[in-house]
Amino acid sequence: MITVVGWDGSPLSAKAAGCLQQAALVAGPERILRRFKLPVPNGELLDVLDEHLEHGDGPAVVLAEGDPGFFGVVRALRGHGLKPAVIPASSIITRAFARAGLSWEDALIVAPEGPGQLNRVVNACRAHHKVGLIVTPGVGPAEVARELAPTTPRALIVCENLGGPDERVTHSRMGEATTRPWKDPDVVLVLDPLYRADHRAWVAGAGPGPDEWAVGGDLPPEVSAYVLAKLGPRLGDLVWDVGAGSGGIAVECARLGAAVMAVERDEEACARLRANVIGHGVKVALTRGQAPPALEPLPDPDAVFVGGGGPDVIVACAARAPSRLVCALKTVEQVPAVLQRLKEHGYRAEGTQIQASRLVVQADGTHSLTAEDPVFVVHARKVFWA
């Protein structure tokens, strides 16, 4: 029998305390075991439990931080084939939002496994208005603030030693967060200061997504749908929309959960893009300028759509090595050159012609089909050789 007992700094319940008293083995993080003045078993947790169960030495207890079913040890135990009983405590996320005096049903919660996931965490913070980050080494307040600035203004609430004697909750600007020494932060709340909660919300975390997509922009909806399918925008991705026009693709990518940066040189198009973004209630970072130079200060993307610009723009985007790159071309003569350039940069690319026919009602009530001009779409994936 294995029981997982969560601990949040408050006294244990009578049931949890009874499990500890009857346990033949108690395992868990060293700092928690030391707090309860318990010996620390030698070896990895799963190995220690396997050996204990093999010998049938009696009930075992695993002490854990907060709610062990929320990004906690229960997942590892279940994945190992064990079926523990669980006595939870309040999670550090619950405590963090409570200490900040904020509701959190509309918050996105991220728990990276290490510094290799910093970019995905930052992109989630770019795209979402309220994020609770469970801190891991290399992904904390300083790293997140450094990556967000200056394109994405956010307010930070840094929670340290939650439930402990040195608990501290600090409201921090991003510039301060990059230089201030933090002492083992547990949670960072990353907040859009302009966001106001929607009291009609009915689902926790990220929203349910759009009820319809590919609904507007400079491209026909049939082309937009195909482009979005090949871009594959998702939460944690950063998407560039280069030559964004009125931002149809940028807005759709944001509605599907990605962080989006749009580049457009024309002032009137930028004004339409801003109106489109506001109208759909999404976040898109707009850079007004001429590509390729305007691309240089932007962080590396996961996916790129090139809706305007010549081969030099496509080459400049490919040089940043996004995993997916899609471009729309006006003439079939442009396709072979683009395919060749992408191949030279390590992409496997294909070209597709998309042409829709609209149903038109004639004066006598009959219907006919009117073909629109074709659009040639090149879509490519980066080839990563082993």
N, C-alpha and C positions, 0 to 999 in steps of 0.2 A: 504493500500500500504506500503510495506517494501522495503527499499533500503539499501543495504550493501555498505558502503564506505570504501575502503582500504586507509590506510595512511602509508607512508614510511618515514616520516620526512620532506618531501618537501612540499611546499605550495599546497593546494588543488586546483583542477581544478575548473573552473567556474561552471561546472555542479554539481560537488560534493558540492561546497560551497552553491549553490542554494538549493540543497536538505536539507542541514543543516538548512538554514534560514527558510524553509517552514515546517520543521518537528515539529510535536506536541510532539514527544518523541524521545530522542536520548539515546541509550544504547550502552554498550560496556565495554571493560576493563577500570578499574578505572584510570590507569596511562595515558591512551589516553584521557579520558574525562577530567581529571584534566588539561592536556596540552591545551585543547581547552576551559578551564574555564567553563565547563558544569557540572550540577548537576549529581550525581551518583544515579540512581534508586535503590530502595531497592528490594532485591530478586534476584532469578536466572533469567538469560536472557530469557529463553523460557516462564517462568511464567509471567514475566513482559510484554512480547509481547502479550501473550494470553489475559491478562487482558485488555491491551490497545485496541486490536482488538475487543474484546467483547463489549467495550463501544463505538467503532467507533469514536474515538476522533481525527482522522486525520492521516496524513502520519507519518510513523516511520522510523528512520534511525538507523542502527547498524554500529558503527565505529569499524574497525578491523585493525589488523596489516598487512601491505603489501597486498598481493594478497589473499583475503579471500576465493577464490575458490581452493587454494592449501593448503591442510591440515588445512583448516580454518573453519570459522563459517558457511559458506554456506552449508557444509555437514550436520551440526547439524540442520539447519533450514529446509533443504529439507527433512531430515529424520523425522522431526516433522510435515510434511505436508504443510509447507509454501513454497511459490514460489517467492523469492525476486528478485528484480532487483539488479544488481551488477555493481559498479564502482570500478575497481581494481587499485591498485598501484603495484609497483615492489615488488616481494616477497623478504624475507630476504635471501633466497637461491640465487636468482639472484644477490643481492647486495654482498653477501659473495664471490661468485666466481669472480664477477667483481673487488672487492677490492683486491683479491688475484691475479688478472690478468690471470685467468684460464678459458678455455672453460669448459662447463659442460654438453654437450649433451651425454657424455659417463660416467656421474656420476650416482651413485645409491643414491637416496635420502631416508633417513629414518627419521621418526618422531615418536619415542616411546611415549607411554602413561604414562610411569613412570618407576621406578627402576626394576619392575618385568620383563621388556623387555630388560634389559641390556645384557643378554647373547645372545639374538638373534641379537641385534645391533652389538655386538663384533664379532659374527660369520660372519655377513655380511661384516664387515671390514676386517676380515681374508680372505674372499673369493673374495672380489672385490677390484680393484686397486684404485678406486676413489669414496669416499663416502662423501656425505654431510649430516651431522647429525644436525637436529633441536633439540637444547638442551632442556631437561625437567629435573625437579628435580631428582637427583640420576643418571642421564645419561648425563654426561658432559665430558669435556676433561680429568679430573683426573681419573674418573672411567674407561673410555674407555682405556686410556693409561696403567693403572694398569693391566687390564685384557689382553691386547694385549702383553705386555712384558712378557718374552723375546722371545717368539716363533715367533712373527710376527712383524718385524721391519716396522714401519710406520712413516711418517712425519705428524705433525699436524699443521694446521693453525686455530687459535682460533680467532673468530670475536666477539667482545663485543660492545654492545650499537650501533648497526648499524644504521646509519642515525641520531644519537643523538649527542649532544655536546661533549660527552666523548668517541666517537668511537675509537676503538683500534683494530688493526689486528696484531696478533703475530704469528710468525713462531716458533714452539716449538718442541724440542726433547721430546720423550716419558717420559724420566726420569724427565725432568724439569716440564712437564705437571702434574705429580702426586704430586708435592710439591709446585708449584707456586700458590699463591692466585689469583683466577679469580673473576672478578667483573661482575656478571650476564652475562655470555656469551650467545649469541644468536645462533650461528652456529659454529660447528667444522668441518673442512675439514680434512679427514683422507686419506692420500695419500701414495701409494707405490712409493718410490723414484726411483725405477728402471723402472717404467712403461713409455712407450711411446705411445701416442695416435695413433689410427689407423684412417687415414684420409679417408678410404673407408667406415667407419661406416655409416649406413643408419637408425639406430633405436636408440632412446634415452633411457638412463638408462641401465638396465641389458641387455646383449646380447640376441639374439633370441634363443640361445641353439644350441646343436649339430645337424647336419643333419643326423647323424646315431650314435647309441650308442651300447654298448656291442661289440666293434669291436676288442678288443685284450687283451691279458693278459695270466695268467696261467690257467684260467678256460675256458672250451668251451663256446662259445658265448651264447648258450642256457642256460647254468647254470648262466652265468653272468647276463643275462637279468632277470632271475627269482630272483636272489639275489638282484639286484637293485630294482626290483618291490617291494620286501618285505622290503628293507631298506627305500625306499621312500625319498632319499636325496633331499633337497630343500633349497632355500635361507633362511638363518637364522639358519640352523641346523649345528651342529658340528658332523662329522662322524669320527669314528676311523676305520682304516683298520689294523687289528692286524695279524702279519704274512703275510705282504703285498706282498711278492714276488716281481714281477716286477711292481706291482702297478696298475694292470688293474682295479680293483674295485675302488681304491683311485682316479685314474684319471677320471673315469666315474662319480663318485660322485661330483668331482670338476667341471666337464663340465656341470653338471646339477644344479650347483649353490650353493652347500654346501661348508662349510669350512671343510677341511679334514686334519687329522693327521694320518700318516702311521707309523707303528712300524715294523721293520725288523732287524733281527740279522745278516744275511749273507751279507758280503761285496759285493760280486758280484751281488746279487739280488738288493742291494741298488743302485749300479751303473746303473743297468737296469731301476730301478724305476726312478732315476733322469733323465735318457735319455727319458723315456716315458713322464715324466712331461714336460720337455722342448719341446719335439716334439709336444705335444698337447697345449702348451701355457697356462697351468693352474698353480694354486698355491696349493702345497701340502707340509705340514710341516712334515719332516722325522725325526724320532727318531731311531737311530741305537742302538739296545739293545735287551736283552732277556726279554720277558714277562713271568711272571707278573711284575717283578721289574721295567721295563721300563715304565709301565703304571702309576706309582704312581704320578709323577709330572705333568701329563697331566690334563687339565681341563675336567670336567665331560662332557661326550658326550650325544647327543640326539639319536644316532644310532650307532651300532657297527657291523662290519663284522669280524669274526674270520676265517681267511683262513688257519692258521697254529697254532699249539700248542695243548697241551693236555687239559684234563678237568679242571686243575688248572687255565689255562688261561681263559677259558669260565667262570668259577666261579668268577675270579677276575674282568672280564668285567661286569658280572651281578651284582656284589656288588656295582658298580657305578651307577646302576639303569637307564640305557638308556631306552627310551620308546620302541625301536625296537632293537632286537638282532638277528643276522643271522650268522650261522656257516656252513661251508662245511666240511663234514666228508668222509673218504675214505671207511669205511666199515659199513655195516648195524649193526654190533655188537656194535658199538659206540653209536648208536642213543638212545637206551633206557636209558643209563646212563646219557647222556646229557639232555634228556627230564626231567628226575627225578631231576637233579641238578637245572635246570631252574625253575621247579615247586617249589622247596624249596626256591627259591629267589623271588617268587611272579610273575612268568611269566606264561602265557598261551601259550604253545608251540606245534608245529606240525612238523612232519617230512615228507619229500618228496624225492622220488628217481627220478633223472633226467638222462635220457640216450638218446643220439641222435644217429641216424644212418646216415652215410655219403653216398651220392650217388657217386659210383666209376665207371669209364668207363673202361671196359675190353679191352683186346687186339683186340678182334673181333668186337668192336664197341658197344657191348651191355652194359647195365648198371646193377649194383647190389648195394645192401645196405650193408655197413660194420658198425657194431655196435661198438661204443666206450665204454670204461669202464664207469659204472654208477657213479654218484656223489650223495651223500646223503646230503640233505640240511635241517637243522633244523632252523625254523624261529619262533620267539617268540615276544610277546608284553607284556609289563609290565601291571599288573592288579592293578589299583588304586582304592582301596575300598572307598566307600563314608563314 
